[in-house]
Amino acid sequence: MKKAHVKSIVIKPMEKTFTQNDLLQFIYGESSAQDSEMIQYELIVNEDFNQEFEKLLEAVDMLKTNNEKPNLQMTARLTNFSKSIETRQSRYNTCKLLWILN
């Protein structure tokens, strides 16, 4: 009896073009299970893709460590502006109410 010759076939995930947005979703754990698997595969076999991923990881780490605080003078100016708008709105509502009542 003659044995049949069987070839090994490597099944590659469906080809898909990934964007930086896809990589960011992967980094933050927001990508689908299927996309996560395909991204992990691409990270292993595609050096350019892996380099882009590393750049995004560095950027995300920089965002996490940036602890700058807002300028106190600007914060005070915004607060004062907000209060002035509230005062104007309050005056307008009072005048409108008085006009209606009269």
Helices and strands as residue ranges (DSSP letters): H 20-27, H 33-45, H 47-65, H 72-101
